[in-house]
Amino acid sequence: MACMAPFVRLLGVWLIPLAALAAAALVGQAVTLPPALRSVRCGAAWLAHLGFIVLAVAVAGSRLVEDTQSFRLAAGDSAELGGYHLQFEGIDRQSDPDARHLEVGARLAVSHKGATVATMRPAIRVNTQTDERQAEVAIRSRWLDDLYVSLAAYDPDNGLAQVSVRRTALVVWIWIASALLCAAGLLALFTDERQAEKSP
């Protein structure tokens, strides 16, 4: 998967100019076309096409690069995945005032290319009465990739934490594409309603 990273980075870099070019083309069409063709429906069609293109590229990128690995870490240990360096700083515990819930959270310093970029805090929330456990995943989103860190288990006897790390590319662009498609649908619906109101 690591060998595909430059390809996905190239895809991500081209997504922004692609969106800019489509927007410029839409504005240019609105300016140059006769008034009869300057319709909201035309804008909806452009948005829909742009949304489908962005979605296709983003889904392809997210499938091509998806790194997942699990680590057993003690305080001070570090791990590497997809260009990220994660250092396990320790465990934080806190409970509700009524002691019904206990939260055990890991604290990890994340660096990329030698610079610290985030402190991620995945946790396990435990119901002390039913022993029901709920994982809280820490997420860091960027334009090119998302980093997910979860705490699978922690052994207080030896101080080892089982941490799962996952990196996926271009996920945020899938959400952007979905928003574009929703906007296109709403514009088309608005146009249909306006035309229905004008019909005799």
Backbone bond lengths (Angstrom), bond angles and torsions (degrees), N, CA, C in turn:
res aa  C-N    CA-C-N  psi(-1)  N-CA   C-N-CA  omega(-1)  CA-C   N-CA-C  phi
1 M - - - 1.451 - - 1.523 112.21 -
2 A 1.315 116.60 -32.57 1.461 118.79 -177.70 1.520 111.88 -63.15
3 C 1.368 117.41 -31.31 1.450 120.01 -179.38 1.522 111.96 -67.74
4 M 1.347 117.47 -19.43 1.460 121.08 179.18 1.513 112.27 -86.64
5 A 1.326 118.40 -8.32 1.456 120.79 -175.55 1.524 113.04 -58.83
6 P 1.382 120.54 -44.45 1.461 118.48 178.36 1.519 112.66 -61.31
7 F 1.346 116.57 -36.88 1.465 119.93 178.86 1.518 111.33 -64.18
8 V 1.332 116.66 -43.56 1.464 120.16 179.45 1.524 110.95 -68.02
9 R 1.338 116.29 -37.17 1.471 119.45 177.09 1.530 109.80 -61.20
10 L 1.354 116.05 -39.17 1.464 119.91 177.80 1.526 110.80 -64.35
11 L 1.333 116.64 -41.76 1.469 119.97 177.04 1.519 110.77 -59.72
12 G 1.334 115.69 -45.96 1.457 119.52 -178.46 1.512 112.28 -63.97
13 V 1.343 116.92 -39.04 1.460 120.45 179.72 1.519 110.83 -64.73
14 W 1.335 117.49 -34.24 1.462 120.32 -178.27 1.516 113.22 -81.90
15 L 1.310 119.20 -13.53 1.463 120.38 -179.53 1.525 111.71 -65.62
16 I 1.322 118.05 -40.34 1.461 120.53 -178.13 1.525 111.43 -67.27
17 P 1.366 120.36 -49.39 1.467 117.71 176.09 1.514 113.43 -63.32
18 L 1.330 116.89 -30.93 1.461 119.47 176.77 1.520 110.79 -61.77
19 A 1.331 116.41 -46.04 1.456 119.85 177.97 1.528 111.28 -63.83
20 A 1.344 116.83 -38.87 1.462 120.36 179.51 1.521 111.41 -65.73
21 L 1.339 117.31 -41.09 1.456 120.71 178.82 1.524 111.77 -65.14
22 A 1.328 115.88 -40.63 1.466 119.06 178.73 1.530 110.65 -64.52
23 A 1.336 116.43 -41.26 1.462 119.65 178.17 1.523 110.99 -64.42
24 A 1.348 117.28 -40.74 1.466 120.74 178.43 1.522 111.13 -64.46
25 A 1.334 116.09 -39.90 1.457 119.44 178.35 1.517 111.25 -64.55
26 L 1.327 116.19 -38.63 1.465 120.15 178.78 1.532 111.07 -65.00
27 V 1.337 116.54 -42.89 1.466 120.01 178.10 1.519 110.50 -65.70
28 G 1.337 116.14 -42.61 1.459 119.09 179.47 1.503 112.17 -62.84
29 Q 1.316 117.04 -38.19 1.456 119.93 178.30 1.519 110.86 -66.58
30 A 1.322 116.16 -40.23 1.463 119.47 179.59 1.526 111.63 -64.07
31 V 1.346 116.45 -29.70 1.460 119.79 -177.96 1.524 111.61 -82.22
32 T 1.337 116.88 -38.23 1.465 120.66 -171.09 1.522 113.89 -92.25
33 L 1.299 119.41 -25.12 1.457 120.71 -176.64 1.523 110.94 -77.43
34 P 1.310 116.85 154.67 1.463 119.75 176.24 1.521 110.71 -64.20
35 P 1.342 116.13 157.26 1.469 119.47 -175.46 1.519 113.77 -56.16
36 A 1.319 117.43 -30.80 1.461 119.99 -177.70 1.520 112.22 -64.90
37 L 1.343 116.11 -23.41 1.465 119.20 -177.66 1.521 112.66 -102.59
38 R 1.331 116.89 -3.82 1.472 119.60 178.46 1.517 109.56 -84.17
39 S 1.256 116.67 77.29 1.460 120.46 -173.19 1.514 111.43 -113.82
40 V 1.300 114.22 158.21 1.455 119.38 173.53 1.522 110.48 -63.91
41 R 1.325 116.18 -32.33 1.463 119.80 178.55 1.527 111.32 -61.92
42 C 1.325 115.85 -36.86 1.470 119.30 176.81 1.528 110.16 -62.40
43 G 1.333 116.35 -43.97 1.459 119.62 177.59 1.512 111.56 -62.65
44 A 1.329 117.25 -39.49 1.458 120.65 178.56 1.521 111.26 -62.29
45 A 1.334 116.12 -39.78 1.465 119.88 179.56 1.528 110.88 -64.53
46 W 1.338 116.07 -42.84 1.458 119.79 177.92 1.523 111.13 -63.06
47 L 1.305 117.14 -43.28 1.464 120.03 178.92 1.525 111.33 -62.62
48 A 1.336 115.96 -40.81 1.461 119.58 -179.96 1.526 110.96 -63.98
49 H 1.359 116.93 -43.99 1.462 119.74 178.65 1.523 110.99 -63.58
50 L 1.323 116.16 -43.72 1.461 119.47 178.11 1.528 111.06 -61.48
51 G 1.333 116.36 -42.77 1.461 120.46 179.50 1.518 112.36 -60.78
52 F 1.343 116.83 -42.92 1.461 120.28 -179.82 1.531 111.05 -66.16
53 I 1.339 117.54 -39.10 1.463 120.28 179.72 1.524 110.50 -65.40
54 V 1.332 116.41 -48.43 1.457 120.55 -179.96 1.529 110.32 -61.95
55 L 1.337 116.85 -41.19 1.466 120.45 179.75 1.519 111.49 -62.71
56 A 1.337 116.98 -43.13 1.462 120.04 -179.13 1.525 111.33 -62.97
57 V 1.340 116.53 -44.45 1.465 119.84 -179.84 1.527 110.53 -66.01
58 A 1.345 116.61 -42.94 1.467 120.24 -177.49 1.519 111.94 -66.09
59 V 1.335 117.01 -42.32 1.465 119.95 179.31 1.527 110.18 -64.85
60 A 1.342 116.87 -41.29 1.464 119.75 178.22 1.529 110.56 -61.14
61 G 1.325 116.42 -44.52 1.457 119.44 179.55 1.519 113.11 -64.52
62 S 1.334 116.72 -40.46 1.466 119.72 -179.44 1.521 112.11 -67.81
63 R 1.337 116.64 -27.03 1.464 119.52 178.06 1.524 111.42 -80.98
64 L 1.336 116.33 -32.23 1.458 119.68 -176.67 1.528 112.31 -74.52
65 V 1.324 116.64 -34.45 1.464 119.98 -178.77 1.522 109.30 -121.63
66 E 1.297 116.05 107.59 1.464 122.01 177.27 1.528 107.58 -150.31
67 D 1.319 116.12 95.25 1.459 122.37 -177.61 1.526 109.83 -99.80
68 T 1.321 116.67 131.14 1.454 121.76 178.05 1.528 109.17 -135.97
69 Q 1.334 115.69 134.26 1.460 119.30 177.98 1.528 109.31 -153.60
70 S 1.317 115.21 148.88 1.457 121.72 179.10 1.524 109.19 -112.30
71 F 1.338 116.54 140.60 1.456 121.80 -177.43 1.524 110.03 -130.67
72 R 1.344 115.55 145.75 1.464 121.97 169.99 1.521 107.19 -105.85
73 L 1.328 116.06 115.23 1.452 120.43 -171.10 1.522 111.34 -125.79
74 A 1.310 115.34 140.42 1.459 122.35 168.01 1.520 107.92 -102.72
75 A 1.319 116.94 163.75 1.461 120.74 -179.28 1.527 109.79 -55.56
76 G 1.350 115.38 127.93 1.456 120.83 -178.21 1.514 113.91 97.56
77 D 1.352 117.92 -17.57 1.460 121.08 178.09 1.526 110.06 -73.37
78 S 1.323 115.05 159.06 1.458 119.95 179.47 1.514 110.17 -135.30
79 A 1.343 115.81 163.73 1.458 122.58 -179.83 1.521 108.49 -144.38
80 E 1.344 115.29 158.22 1.459 121.66 -179.18 1.515 109.19 -126.05
81 L 1.348 115.27 137.76 1.463 120.02 174.86 1.526 108.94 -156.83
82 G 1.329 115.59 123.61 1.457 121.02 173.25 1.513 114.87 56.09
83 G 1.328 117.45 36.34 1.449 120.64 179.73 1.514 114.12 87.24
84 Y 1.320 117.83 -2.44 1.467 122.18 178.15 1.523 109.68 -100.59
85 H 1.319 115.13 140.98 1.466 122.76 175.31 1.525 107.44 -112.17
86 L 1.327 116.42 121.70 1.454 122.04 -178.84 1.521 109.69 -116.16
87 Q 1.321 115.96 125.49 1.466 120.85 177.42 1.517 109.55 -114.45
88 F 1.331 114.43 124.34 1.462 120.91 -178.79 1.526 108.73 -80.41
89 E 1.337 115.46 114.66 1.468 120.12 -176.26 1.521 112.98 -91.98
90 G 1.329 117.62 -23.55 1.456 118.99 179.18 1.519 112.35 150.12
91 I 1.335 115.04 -173.52 1.457 123.32 -176.21 1.526 109.34 -116.00
92 D 1.327 115.51 136.39 1.469 121.83 174.10 1.525 108.78 -113.02
93 R 1.319 116.68 135.85 1.461 121.48 177.50 1.528 109.37 -120.62
94 Q 1.320 114.98 139.12 1.459 119.49 173.11 1.523 108.74 -151.96
95 S 1.321 115.85 150.45 1.463 121.06 -177.77 1.519 109.91 -132.68
96 D 1.348 115.03 160.59 1.455 121.03 175.98 1.529 109.64 -68.22
97 P 1.324 116.80 159.91 1.477 118.98 177.39 1.523 113.47 -57.23
98 D 1.339 116.36 -32.71 1.463 118.69 179.42 1.526 112.76 -89.92
99 A 1.334 116.14 2.42 1.473 122.58 176.45 1.522 113.01 62.73
100 R 1.335 117.29 23.04 1.463 119.52 177.75 1.522 111.86 -80.97
101 H 1.317 117.21 -26.85 1.458 121.34 -179.77 1.520 109.94 -127.13
102 L 1.319 114.85 138.08 1.456 122.53 177.20 1.525 107.86 -121.38
103 E 1.314 115.73 130.04 1.463 120.22 178.18 1.517 109.47 -112.23
104 V 1.319 115.07 123.46 1.464 122.42 176.74 1.520 107.34 -110.93
105 G 1.326 116.57 114.16 1.461 120.57 -175.47 1.514 112.28 -121.37
106 A 1.327 114.93 140.92 1.461 120.95 175.18 1.527 109.02 -93.76
107 R 1.292 115.69 148.15 1.466 121.65 179.30 1.526 108.13 -119.47
108 L 1.336 115.68 117.08 1.461 120.24 -177.00 1.531 110.05 -126.82
109 A 1.331 115.80 128.46 1.464 121.38 174.45 1.525 107.95 -87.11
110 V 1.328 116.40 126.96 1.464 121.98 -176.11 1.519 108.85 -111.61
111 S 1.317 116.11 128.92 1.460 121.02 177.32 1.523 109.64 -127.11
112 H 1.324 114.63 153.35 1.469 121.50 -179.14 1.518 108.02 -141.09
113 K 1.324 115.82 123.69 1.460 122.10 -177.64 1.525 111.69 57.00
114 G 1.320 115.40 38.82 1.453 121.42 175.25 1.509 116.00 84.86
115 A 1.321 117.92 -5.09 1.468 121.35 -178.95 1.520 109.91 -112.59
116 T 1.340 116.28 136.09 1.462 120.54 176.95 1.530 109.49 -71.19
117 V 1.318 115.99 126.15 1.466 120.42 -174.94 1.521 113.06 -113.16
118 A 1.321 117.98 -20.11 1.463 118.83 -177.41 1.522 110.27 -169.56
119 T 1.329 114.62 160.32 1.464 122.30 166.79 1.517 106.69 -117.34
120 M 1.311 117.16 116.34 1.463 121.89 -175.30 1.525 109.20 -103.66
121 R 1.336 115.00 140.50 1.470 120.73 -173.94 1.527 111.27 -130.11
122 P 1.328 117.63 75.29 1.466 119.18 172.35 1.523 109.90 -70.00
123 A 1.323 116.60 153.87 1.467 119.09 -175.09 1.513 111.01 -149.01
124 I 1.328 114.36 164.15 1.465 123.21 170.55 1.523 107.08 -121.92
125 R 1.317 116.03 124.35 1.462 121.36 178.98 1.522 108.33 -103.35
126 V 1.342 116.30 122.71 1.462 121.62 -173.13 1.523 109.73 -115.81
127 N 1.331 115.14 130.09 1.460 121.02 171.08 1.531 107.34 -83.08
128 T 1.315 116.82 111.73 1.463 120.58 -173.60 1.527 112.97 -68.85
129 Q 1.327 118.33 -17.28 1.463 121.00 -179.20 1.527 111.71 -87.99
130 T 1.339 116.51 -37.32 1.471 120.27 -177.50 1.522 112.63 -108.41
131 D 1.333 117.16 -7.92 1.465 123.35 -176.17 1.534 111.71 62.63
132 E 1.324 117.02 20.24 1.463 120.96 176.00 1.528 109.26 -74.70
133 R 1.341 115.51 135.77 1.453 120.79 -175.39 1.530 110.53 -117.84
134 Q 1.318 114.98 140.02 1.460 120.49 179.21 1.533 108.72 -133.21
135 A 1.332 115.27 125.02 1.458 120.03 -178.63 1.526 110.23 -86.11
136 E 1.316 115.62 139.12 1.462 122.33 174.88 1.527 107.71 -115.69
137 V 1.327 115.05 110.82 1.462 121.53 -174.81 1.534 109.59 -85.60
138 A 1.318 115.75 134.05 1.468 121.16 174.78 1.523 108.12 -89.85
139 I 1.340 116.53 133.77 1.464 121.75 -175.10 1.523 109.68 -127.78
140 R 1.305 115.27 135.68 1.468 121.42 170.89 1.517 107.89 -124.79
141 S 1.337 116.30 117.42 1.467 121.83 -176.74 1.518 110.45 -105.97
142 R 1.337 114.77 138.08 1.460 121.64 172.96 1.525 108.05 -134.58
143 W 1.348 115.35 173.54 1.460 118.83 -179.50 1.520 112.02 -63.44
144 L 1.332 117.82 -33.17 1.456 120.65 -174.83 1.513 113.90 -98.04
145 D 1.333 118.46 -28.45 1.464 118.91 -178.40 1.525 110.59 -157.10
146 D 1.324 114.06 163.43 1.465 122.51 174.92 1.519 108.34 -119.98
147 L 1.339 114.84 143.45 1.464 120.86 177.74 1.525 108.28 -118.78
148 Y 1.337 116.35 125.12 1.459 122.88 -179.90 1.525 108.42 -115.79
149 V 1.315 116.77 129.62 1.465 121.55 179.02 1.524 108.24 -129.11
150 S 1.325 116.11 128.27 1.464 120.67 179.51 1.527 109.56 -130.00
151 L 1.320 114.75 148.51 1.466 121.72 176.61 1.519 107.70 -97.59
152 A 1.324 116.36 109.68 1.459 121.01 -177.23 1.519 111.84 -81.87
153 A 1.332 116.89 -37.76 1.468 120.19 -177.97 1.520 109.20 -164.20
154 Y 1.336 114.95 158.25 1.459 120.87 175.47 1.517 109.00 -144.37
155 D 1.319 115.04 130.19 1.461 121.36 179.38 1.530 108.61 -107.14
156 P 1.338 118.06 106.48 1.467 119.36 -177.90 1.528 113.16 -68.18
157 D 1.334 117.16 -18.44 1.461 119.47 -178.50 1.534 111.96 -68.99
158 N 1.342 116.34 -43.20 1.463 119.18 -179.60 1.528 112.91 -110.01
159 G 1.342 116.87 -2.44 1.459 120.75 176.82 1.515 114.83 74.21
160 L 1.337 117.02 16.91 1.463 120.47 -178.99 1.528 110.60 -92.97
161 A 1.319 115.03 136.87 1.464 121.65 177.16 1.525 109.03 -114.86
162 Q 1.325 115.69 136.22 1.464 121.66 175.31 1.532 107.07 -95.29
163 V 1.319 115.88 110.47 1.465 122.00 -174.56 1.524 109.30 -116.35
164 S 1.331 115.94 130.11 1.459 121.68 177.11 1.525 109.03 -106.61
165 V 1.328 115.67 130.16 1.463 121.69 -177.86 1.530 108.88 -122.15
166 R 1.328 114.89 134.02 1.466 120.00 179.80 1.521 109.45 -135.54
167 R 1.307 116.33 135.20 1.466 122.29 177.22 1.517 108.74 -123.52
168 T 1.333 116.39 127.86 1.459 122.80 179.59 1.519 109.16 -130.95
169 A 1.328 116.52 140.78 1.461 120.87 -174.73 1.523 112.34 -92.83
170 L 1.340 116.09 147.14 1.471 125.58 167.05 1.517 114.44 60.26
171 V 1.327 118.52 24.20 1.464 120.24 -178.49 1.523 111.28 -65.32
172 V 1.332 117.45 -38.79 1.466 120.07 -177.35 1.522 110.91 -62.56
173 W 1.341 117.35 -28.49 1.457 120.28 179.38 1.518 112.05 -72.66
174 I 1.319 117.61 -24.47 1.470 119.91 174.01 1.525 109.47 -65.23
175 W 1.343 117.01 -40.70 1.464 120.54 177.55 1.525 111.01 -67.54
176 I 1.335 116.63 -38.96 1.465 119.60 177.98 1.520 110.40 -63.53
177 A 1.329 116.77 -43.15 1.463 120.42 178.33 1.527 111.15 -62.71
178 S 1.327 116.65 -40.28 1.470 120.01 178.10 1.518 110.75 -62.57
179 A 1.340 117.18 -39.67 1.464 120.39 178.32 1.522 110.84 -65.24
180 L 1.332 117.22 -39.35 1.463 120.30 178.34 1.530 110.92 -63.80
181 L 1.329 116.51 -42.40 1.467 120.07 179.65 1.530 111.29 -65.88
182 C 1.329 116.57 -39.58 1.469 119.74 176.65 1.525 110.98 -63.96
183 A 1.336 116.75 -42.01 1.459 120.41 178.43 1.524 110.72 -63.36
184 A 1.326 117.36 -39.87 1.462 120.68 177.93 1.525 111.05 -63.03
185 G 1.331 116.43 -42.62 1.467 119.41 178.29 1.518 112.64 -63.47
186 L 1.335 116.75 -40.85 1.464 120.33 179.43 1.522 111.39 -66.58
187 L 1.339 116.74 -39.34 1.462 119.67 177.49 1.520 111.68 -64.00
188 A 1.338 115.67 -42.53 1.462 119.26 178.45 1.522 110.81 -63.90
189 L 1.322 117.18 -40.96 1.467 121.09 178.58 1.526 110.86 -63.95
190 F 1.335 116.29 -41.58 1.473 120.98 178.26 1.530 110.77 -61.58
191 T 1.340 116.60 -40.50 1.467 120.64 179.39 1.516 111.03 -65.18
192 D 1.337 116.47 -43.65 1.464 119.96 179.68 1.520 110.81 -61.42
193 E 1.336 116.96 -41.71 1.456 120.11 179.88 1.521 112.14 -65.48
194 R 1.348 117.22 -39.14 1.456 120.91 179.09 1.522 110.39 -66.21
195 Q 1.349 116.40 -40.43 1.454 119.16 178.29 1.526 111.91 -66.98
196 A 1.330 116.73 -35.41 1.466 120.18 178.43 1.519 110.80 -67.02
197 E 1.339 117.32 -36.55 1.461 120.38 178.98 1.522 111.81 -67.07
198 K 1.360 116.40 -33.12 1.462 119.96 -178.18 1.523 112.50 -82.25
199 S 1.325 116.74 -17.24 1.470 119.74 -178.94 1.517 109.90 -69.74
200 P 1.376 117.48 141.10 1.475 119.09 179.00 1.510 112.46 -68.67
